Amino acid sequence: MTDTGNSHGPEGDGHDGGSTPAGAAMATVATDASHGFFGQPRSLANIFGVEMWERFSFYGMQGILLIYLYYGAAKGGLGIDQATAAGIVGAYGGAVYLSTILGAWLADRLFGSERVLFWSAVVIMAGHISLALLPSFAGVIVGLLFVAVGSGGLKANATRIVGTLYDEHDSRRDAGFSLFYLGINLGAFFGPLLTGLLQSTLGFHWGFALAAVGMAIGLIQYSLGRKRLPDLAREVPHPLPRKRLPLMIVIAVVGVIVILALVLTGIINAINLALWVIGITIVAAIAYFVVILSSKLLSGDERSRIVAFIPLFITSAAFWSLYQQQFTVVTIYSDKRLDRMLFGWEFPVSWVQSINPIFIIILSGVFAAIWTRWGDRQPSTPLKFAAGTVVMGLAFFLFLFWAGGGANSTPLLAMVGILLVFTIAELLISPVGLSASTKLAPHAFQAQMVALYFLSVALGTAMSGQLAKLYSPATEGVYFGVIGAVAVVIGVVLAVMSPWVLRMMRGVR
């Protein structure tokens, strides 16, 4: 899911490498004087709301997507092979975060974050409507494409807009990200509950329609408060010269034609889609790091901070490759192996995905309070990343207690306990990573730095779909054990490297 962070801003001499114009800083301070939303800037309520409804629609749809793909026609599904269906879900999830590149580029070079966020919400709503109304696999293709592109644009820019509400030294910053994260998880909690209930009683397309309604509510709410957002939210930090615009349009058209040709010729297909997304994401991440690091717009401190972000990026990708299996392996496990009986009634599979947001809602404030209380004594960002990855590996080890059981053999409380550990791991990485991406971001690449963080999520999410193809009840002990052990090793390596990473972060913790 997405946002708070360690509870203090940059340390040291308090400068940002000389990258933030004085006028921009003054505009931010003037905007941030309000305390109308739980002590936070009033405009945070607007971003809180649109992100909450977007996550309602996103997780509501995703909660029923996998079973829609592999359930047979008798249950209203498409009857796709289970492994292929898991790969599609992973590839789609990766494409969501991969498309943050496009959303961030449009914001930084052409339109500004505020406009991109608005039109991204419109595209998301169109995607959910397509899933609800278009029959068979056509609805899946069109709907997932629209939702992926729109969600990518909204995610990168909503986070960046939250960052514009605070001066870099504003002590409310991380608490504001915590509230933003709460909005995300309120939507993530209610989405799967309500779409799953409609799916199990009226059918899949009713569930998809509810996701569209949720996004429409979020879009209306956001439209009513757009004008109150600070000017920085509309700023184009690195405008594209007009003479280069035709070239960009040609590149975009050629890119679309190439993708269509690869799909129509069968080179890209449902079976290898996750691998394609993994490969594209790796290439895009490498290119992004090269472009940003070679930019003449960076100061020495900013360049050092980008280098420090590389091991965090790799660790984040490893973490998300396990965490995002909530929507692949854990969904299959919940459908086949989990005892879902409550008082004689079997609740929908998608309801399992509402367990994690409950813990997030409960614990996000607890974590924010802990970081605030500890102040400068709290673990650094690299150590939090390392701890989160180790804990995520341990969560996979917990599945070993029930490995090899039969249908409905895993108690519901066991799954609740495992997802509690998932949540603790998430709170050590996800909000911390987003907060760090805004603090480490060079001025000329603000939204794109958030997109770079989301590329790690894209890579991990696509990998979760590819890894899910290796899962089977017959060998699940080996599956959970090996993947959990790899995550623990990666976390330990980052912990050992953390002093060097912290030095390269130049005052940011």
HELIX and SHEET records of a PDB file:
HELIX    1   1 ALA A   22  THR A   31  1                                  10    
HELIX    2   2 SER A   43  TYR A   70  1                                  28    
HELIX    3   3 ALA A   73  LYS A   75  5                                   3    
HELIX    4   4 GLN A   82  LEU A   98  1                                  17    
HELIX    5   5 THR A  100  LEU A  106  1                                   7    
HELIX    6   6 ALA A  107  PHE A  111  3                                   5    
HELIX    7   7 SER A  113  LEU A  133  1                                  21    
HELIX    8   8 SER A  136  THR A  164  1                                  29    
HELIX    9   9 ARG A  173  THR A  201  1                                  29    
HELIX   10  10 PHE A  204  GLY A  225  1                                  22    
HELIX   11  11 ARG A  226  ARG A  228  5                                   3    
HELIX   12  12 ASP A  231  ALA A  233  5                                   3    
HELIX   13  13 ARG A  242  ARG A  244  5                                   3    
HELIX   14  14 LEU A  245  LEU A  264  1                                  20    
HELIX   15  15 LEU A  273  LEU A  293  1                                  21    
HELIX   16  16 GLY A  300  TYR A  323  1                                  24    
HELIX   17  17 GLN A  324  PHE A  327  5                                   4    
HELIX   18  18 VAL A  329  LYS A  336  1                                   8    
HELIX   19  19 VAL A  349  SER A  354  5                                   6    
HELIX   20  20 ILE A  355  TRP A  374  1                                  20    
HELIX   21  21 GLY A  375  ARG A  377  5                                   3    
HELIX   22  22 THR A  381  LEU A  398  1                                  18    
HELIX   23  23 PHE A  399  TRP A  402  5                                   4    
HELIX   24  24 LEU A  412  LEU A  440  1                                  29    
HELIX   25  25 HIS A  443  PHE A  445  5                                   3    
HELIX   26  26 GLN A  446  ALA A  468  1                                  23    
HELIX   27  27 PRO A  473  THR A  475  5                                   3    
HELIX   28  28 GLU A  476  MET A  504  1                                  29    
SHEET    1   A 2 MET A 341  LEU A 342  0                                        
SHEET    2   A 2 TRP A 345  GLU A 346 -1                                        
END                                                                             
